[in-house]
Amino acid sequence: MTDVQIDLFKFFRNLRLHDFFDKSETYMTPLEMSSSVRCINRSTTLINRLTCPTVSQGPAEVPENSERTTFRAKSSFVPPPKRNASIETFCRIVENDVTDLLKDKQKHKSYDNLSRDERMALKDLMSDPSIIIKKCDKGGRICIQKKCDYVNEYRRQLSKGDFYRKLNCDPTLEFQHNISSTVESCLKSGQITKKEVEFLCVKFSKIPTFYTVTKLHKQVSPPPGRPIVAAIDSVTSNISKCMDYHIKPMVENLPSYVKDTSHMISLIEGLGRLPEGTLLATFNVESLYTNIPHTGGLQALQNFLQQRDSTLAPSNDCILQLTELVLSHNYFVFESDSFLQIWGVAIP
């Protein structure tokens, strides 16, 4: 399937799911639907709800002593077709329109607004094996860098034996087993539900990859790089989401917490008129994420967890255990080699 077909399938499935689980109207046969304005209005409401979605506010509130969970594995359920004639008609029209658009795109060649010299210059840059073209770390700029400098930078970072350890083989299967064992023990102790186990244990995980983004703002030649680990859908990605959900409220209550630039401006404005001679100062921690020791980070988390309601599930010990699992199983692949980060946390 092409990307367009996959997107269409997901969109149509969401429409049918909303209709299937929507209990605001009683079910009607296709014959009744075809003559019912109420059904058309309902279908329009469903379509508007999907094409103009509201901003997600995170996991929903879960009633106490409920079997429902805020974290669950994605369902693969597909509702039976032809339940709602209006929705089926809409899906068919959209699919036909998209198909026609793709055919027209193949018939008509698109043209850019570049001159011949500009087009040739871009082709030369794209085919030049001695350079790397990437986004910069900040400012949204594009960096054209010598490939040898880029390679030397990531080799310099991965050669830090105190931060990364090269592995002899891909540890995915071993890490999946470790995660499964830990999560199952949390289930047996009643800290999490079966649905949460299905969510936390990623069955078809992706191997995290390592790359760097160039820090041109440092004004150093050759410029350093910020290490990034692309770990979406990795073996620990869902555990990280779950731990973030439970830890985030404590972080937001810290006196040193600053969310973003707008929050910082709001804090400064809240200070009122400052005394004459006041100096506003800032400081920067070099490589903050990669310099956080695992033991120190866990000790700090344990300290702040003491302020949390001890009756809540999962327990503080369970949160610590799962957080330690994420820190100790942060691995990635660069080129054909596997590495384990043994100091600091990954920059996502």
N, C-alpha and C positions, 0 to 999 in steps of 0.2 A: 504493500500500500504506500502511496505517496503521502507526503506531509499534509497536503490539502485534504486528501481522503480521510486521514486520521483525525484532522481537526473537525471535519464535517461529522464524522462518526461520534466524536466526543460531544459536539454541540447538540446533535439530534438525541443522543442518549440522555443528556441533561434535561432536555425538554420533556422526554418521555418519563424520566424519573420524577420530575416535578409533578407531572400529571398523574403518575401512578400513585404517588404518596400524598397528593393533595386531597384532603377530606372535606374541603369547603363546599364541594358539590357532590351530589349523588351520581353514581355511574349511569350513563345512558348508552343505549345501543347506537351504532353508526347511523341508523335511519333517523333516530330521534335527534342525534347530533346535527345532522345535515339541515334540519329545520329549526334549530334552536339558536336564537340570538344569544341566549345566556351562555351556551357552550362556546360560541365564537368570542364573546367577551372574556370568558375564562381563559381561552387559549391565548388571546392577546395579552392578558395579564401575565401569563406564564412566559411568553416570549419577551415581553418588556422586562421581566424580572431577571432574565438571563442576559439580554443584550445590554441592559443598564444595571449591572450588579452593584449592590451596596458594598462599602468597604468592610472587609472582615475584621472583627474585633478580637480574634483569637478563639481558643476553645470555649465552648459554651459552658454555662454553669451546670454542674451536675448535682441533682438532688441527693441529700444524705441517704445512705443505705440503699442507693439505687444500683442496678446492674449496669446502667449506662456508663460509658467512659468517655473522657474527652479525647483520648487517643485510641484510634483503631485503625487496622489495616484497610487500605482502599478496597472497596467492594467491586467485584467484576459483574455484578448482577445487571442484566439487560432486560427491561420490561418487555412484555409481549407486545408485538406491533398491532396497529389498527385498533387501538382502544379509543382514540380520539380522532375523528375524521378530519377536523380542522388542523390539528397538529401534523397529521400525516400529509395533508395537502401542502401545508407550509414547507415541510421537509423536502417534499418532492420538487416543489418550485425552486427552492434554494439550490438543491442539488443540480437541477437542470440549468439554472442561471450560471452557477459556478463552472459547470462543464462547458457551456457556451463561451464564457469568458476565457477559459484556458485554450479553447480552440482558436478564438480570435487572436490571442496572444501569439500563438504559433504561426498564424497567417501573416500578421503584421510585425515587421521588424521594428524594434524600438531604437531610437537614436539618442545619443547624449549631446550635450552642448559644448563639448570640448573641441578644441582645434586639433588639427592633425599632429602638430608638434607636441601638444600636451598629452595626447593619447599615446604617442610613441614614448614620451618620457615616462609615463606611468607603466607601460609595458616593460621598459628597461629596468625600472625599479623592482617590479614584481619578479622579474626573471634573474635578478642579480643575487647570486648565492652568497655574496660576501657581506650582506646587510640583513638586519632584522627590522621589520616595521611593526610597531606595537603602540598601544595607548600608553600614555605616561601615567604615573602614579596619581598625580593631582592636576587639576586645571583643565582636563578634557583634551589635552593636546596629543598630537601624534609624534612619536619618536622614531627617527631613522638612525639606527645604531649599527656599528660594526658588529658582525656576528661573532668575531673572536672576543670582543669585549663582553658581549652578552654571555657567551659560553664560559668565559673566565670568571664572571661574577657568580653564576649559579654553582660552578665547581668550587669556588671559594667558600660559598655558604654551606654546601653539602659536605665539604671536607672538615667542617668543625666537629671533631669527634665528641665534644661535650654536649652537642645539640642533636646530632643525627648519627644513627648507626646503620651501616649498610647490611642488608640481610642477604642470606644465601639463596632464598627462594621466596616466592609469593606467599605471604602468610594468611591470605584471605580465609581459607578453609579452617585453619587453626583458630583464627580470631572469631570466626562464626561459631565454632564449637564453644569457645570460652564465653562468648556473649550469651549463647543459648543456655549454658549451664548456670550462669549467674542469674539470668532472668527467670529461669525455672525455679531457682531457690527463692527468689522474691515472691513468686507465685505461691509456692508451698507455704511460705510464712504469712500469706494473706496481705502482702503489701501492694500487689497489683492484681488486675483481673486477667482472665484468659484473652479477652480482646486486646488488652494492652500488651500482652506477650506477643500476639500476632503482629502488632504494630512495631514493637521494639526490635524484633528479630527480622531483619531485612533478608528475604529469601533470595532475591535476584539483585545482589548488590553490584555497584560499579566500583572499580578500583580508583582510588583518589590519585590525582596527578599533580605534579609540582611545576610551578613556573614562577617567573619574577616579572614585576612591572618596574620600569626604570624611574628613578627619582631624579628627574631633571632639575627640580627646585632646589636640590642640594648644591647645585653649581660646582660640582666636582668632576674632573675628567680623569679616567672614564667614570660615568655616574654609577652609583650603587643601585641595587635592585631590592624591591620589597618582596619577600617570599610569600607566595600564595599557594594554598593547597585547595584544589577544586575537589571537594568531598561530597557533593550532592549525591544522594542515594548510595552512600558508602555503608559499610557494616555498622558504623556507629552514628550515622546521621539522625536516625529517629530517636535514639537515646538522647542525643544532644538536644533535639527539639523538646523532648519531655523534661529534661533537666532545666533547660532554659525557662520553661513555663513555671516550674516550681521555685527557681532561684530568683527570677527577675523581680518579683515584688520586693524582696529584701534589698536588692541592689538599688531600686528606685527610691528607697527610704534612707539611703546613706547620705550624710551631709555633704559629701564630696561629689555626689552624682550630678553630671551635666549631660543632658540628652543630646543636644545639638547646638548649633550656633544661635538659633532663635531662643532656646532656653537660656543660653549664656547671656544674651542681651537682656532678657527678662530679669535675670538675677541681678545684673548690674544696675538696671533701672530701679529695681526694688531697694537698692542701697540708699537711694535718695541723694542729697547733696553731700559730697565727700569733703572732709576737712582740707584746707589749703595745704599743699605740699604732699598730698597723698600720691603714691606711685602705684600704678597698676602693673603687675609683673606676671609673666608667664614662664613656664619652663617645659622642656621636652624630654621625655624618657626615650632614650635610644633603644630601638627594637623591643618595645614594651612587651608584646605578646610572646616573643621567643625567649624572653628573659624571666618569665614567671616560672619558678620552680614548682614541680608537681607537689612535693611535700608541703611547701609553704602555702600554695594555693588551696590545698585540701584542708590545712589547718585553719586558714582564714575562713573557709566555708563552714567548717565545723563550729567555729566560734559564733558566726552569725546565725547558724541554724538553731542555736540555743534559744533565740528569741522567737522561734516559730512554735506554733501550737503543737505540742507533742502528741495530741490525739489524731492529728491529720495523717492520712495515708497518701503516698508512701511515707514511711518513717524517715527520720533524719539519717539513721544508719543506712537505710536503703538508698537515699539520695547520694550519700557519700560514696557508697559502693559503686553505684552506676556512674557517678562522675569520675571516679578513679579509673573505671573501665574505659571511658572515653579517652582520658589522658594517656593511659598506658597502651592504647591500641591505635594510636594515631600514626598510621603508616601511609606511604604514597609511593608512586612509581615515577621515575624520571628516566626517559629513554627506555632502556631495557632492565634497569636496576631498581630494586625495591629498597626503601629506607624506612626506618622507624625513628620518630622524633622522641628522644629520651629526655629532653629538657625544653621547657616552655610549652606554649599551646599554639595550635595552628592558626594562621590568619585565613579565614574563609573567604 
